[in-house]
């Protein structure tokens, strides 16, 4: 038996700005492959749809290239959500 039962999944679409403006994109000579990231996003969305959970899909925001990484902005247990303050300055407006 699983330790937790998940009711919701929060996901965010991949912005085009991820290519050249995201944290760490400077390590990729031609930028991050956004089309591949979008394909991977579509795959994970389909997998989640088959898991019998509610999906909360956020719209991407080109002003925040790393907005698709929702796993490092909040932790939710039960009815309590802890919203983190992202450390990198490029994420603090999210």
C-alpha positions, 0 to 999 in steps of 0.5 A, spaced: 500 500 500 502 506 498 504 511 503 500 517 500 494 517 496 494 523 491 488 527 489 491 533 485 497 534 480 499 541 479 503 542 472 505 548 468 506 548 460 513 549 458 514 557 456 518 558 449 523 562 454 525 556 457 530 555 451 535 561 452 532 565 459 532 559 464 536 558 470 542 553 467 540 554 459 547 557 458 550 550 459 547 548 452 550 551 446 544 551 442 539 553 448 534 548 451 530 544 446 523 547 448 520 542 443 522 536 446 520 539 453 513 540 450 513 533 448 515 530 454 510 535 458 505 532 453 507 525 455 507 526 463 500 530 462 497 524 459 500 519 464 497 523 469 490 523 466 490 515 466 492 516 474 485 518 476 487 524 479 485 531 478 490 535 474 491 543 475 494 545 469 497 552 469 498 556 463 506 558 462 508 565 463 514 567 458 516 572 463 518 567 468 522 561 463 522 556 469 515 557 471 514 550 468 518 547 474 512 547 479 515 542 484 520 547 487 514 552 489 510 549 493 509 543 498 502 540 500 500 535 505 493 534 507 489 541 507 496 545 508 500 548 503 507 551 504 508 556 498 516 557 498 520 563 496 524 561 490 531 563 491 533 565 484 532 572 483 529 570 476 523 566 480 521 571 485 515 574 481 512 567 480 
